[in-house]
Amino acid sequence: MILPKFSEGQIVGFIGGKGIIKNYRPELDSWIYLVEMPMGSEPEMGRVGYETMIWLSEVDIFPLFNTFSDEVLNRKQKNLAIAC
């Protein structure tokens, strides 16, 4: 089995948007990743659940930042979560 190309907390892009890797698991000869997209404004009917998460194949995603940028952004997100 090959090692995963992406890791938890990494910011990635894909056709249609960008998001953060929340989880991943092996599938056949590759990996699939649970990607959480940023939430937009709340719709009139309210939210039902995790409509901003999607499973994507490794070939469908790409890194958006280099490792240093990922570390800085992850720290900012963690500090923001702690502040909230």
C-alpha positions as CSV (number, residue, x, y, z in Angstrom):
1,M,0.0,0.0,0.0
2,I,1.3,3.4,-0.9
3,L,1.4,6.2,1.7
4,P,-1.3,8.9,1.6
5,K,-0.4,12.0,-0.4
6,F,-2.3,14.4,1.9
7,S,-2.7,14.6,5.7
8,E,-5.3,15.7,8.3
9,G,-5.6,19.4,8.5
10,Q,-4.1,20.1,5.1
11,I,-5.8,22.7,2.9
12,V,-6.5,21.3,-0.5
13,G,-8.3,22.4,-3.7
14,F,-10.6,20.5,-6.1
15,I,-12.8,21.3,-9.0
16,G,-15.5,23.4,-7.4
17,G,-13.8,24.6,-4.3
18,K,-11.3,24.2,-1.5
19,G,-11.4,22.7,1.9
20,I,-9.5,21.0,4.8
21,I,-8.7,17.3,5.0
22,K,-10.6,15.9,8.0
23,N,-10.0,12.2,7.6
24,Y,-8.8,9.7,5.0
25,R,-8.9,6.0,4.4
26,P,-7.4,3.5,1.9
27,E,-9.5,2.4,-1.1
28,L,-8.2,-0.1,-3.6
29,D,-4.7,1.2,-4.8
30,S,-5.2,4.8,-3.5
31,W,-6.8,6.9,-0.8
32,I,-10.0,8.8,-0.4
33,Y,-10.3,11.9,1.8
34,L,-13.1,13.5,3.7
35,V,-12.8,17.2,2.8
36,E,-14.7,19.9,4.8
37,M,-15.5,23.0,2.8
38,P,-16.0,26.4,4.4
39,M,-19.6,27.1,5.2
40,G,-21.3,29.9,3.4
41,S,-24.1,32.0,4.9
42,E,-27.0,30.0,6.4
43,P,-29.8,29.3,3.9
44,E,-33.4,30.4,4.7
45,M,-34.5,26.8,5.5
46,G,-31.6,26.3,7.9
47,R,-28.9,23.7,8.0
48,V,-29.6,20.0,8.0
49,G,-26.2,18.6,8.8
50,Y,-22.7,18.2,7.4
51,E,-23.6,19.4,3.9
52,T,-20.1,20.9,3.6
53,M,-18.2,17.6,3.8
54,I,-17.5,15.4,0.8
55,W,-15.4,12.2,0.2
56,L,-12.9,12.8,-2.7
57,S,-10.4,10.5,-4.4
58,E,-6.7,11.4,-4.2
59,V,-6.6,12.1,-7.9
60,D,-9.3,14.7,-7.6
61,I,-7.6,17.0,-5.1
62,F,-4.4,19.1,-5.0
63,P,-2.5,21.0,-2.4
64,L,-3.2,24.8,-2.2
65,F,-0.3,25.9,0.0
66,N,3.2,24.8,0.7
67,T,4.0,23.1,4.0
68,F,5.0,26.3,5.8
69,S,1.8,28.0,4.8
70,D,-0.2,25.0,6.0
71,E,1.5,25.1,9.4
72,V,0.8,28.9,9.8
73,L,-2.8,28.6,8.6
74,N,-3.5,25.5,10.8
75,R,-2.1,27.4,13.9
76,K,-4.4,30.4,13.1
77,Q,-7.4,28.1,12.8
78,K,-6.6,26.3,16.0
79,N,-6.1,29.7,17.8
80,L,-9.4,30.9,16.4
81,A,-11.2,27.8,17.5
82,I,-9.8,28.2,21.0
83,A,-10.9,31.9,21.1
84,C,-14.4,31.0,20.1
